[in-house]
Amino acid sequence: MSSIKLTVKRLYQICDERMVNTKATVRVYAGDRLVATEEVTGLTESPVSKYLHAGTAPGQAVRVEWDCEGIAEMTVAEVERCPCCQHNEPE
């Protein structure tokens, strides 16, 4: 099993010409299967990552979709070693 690294690169809403907090509903897929749904809130223009232990099979294509009132940019990637718990995943 692999973990998935979700990186929020940008997340904000424009209100009165200022950047303010917003919320996004994030859906992470491995292949065609939905493996995680997350609510992400806040304001960032610097990348912030979170590791999801979604129980996916290694080598599956992962992708992310989101709904957001505002501006958002996110990526996902499969990782074999989880940096948060230093757990080696079996191959």
Helices and strands as residue ranges (DSSP letters): E 2-15, E 18-20, E 22-30, E 33-42, E 48-56, E 62-68, E 71-79, E 81-82, E 87-88
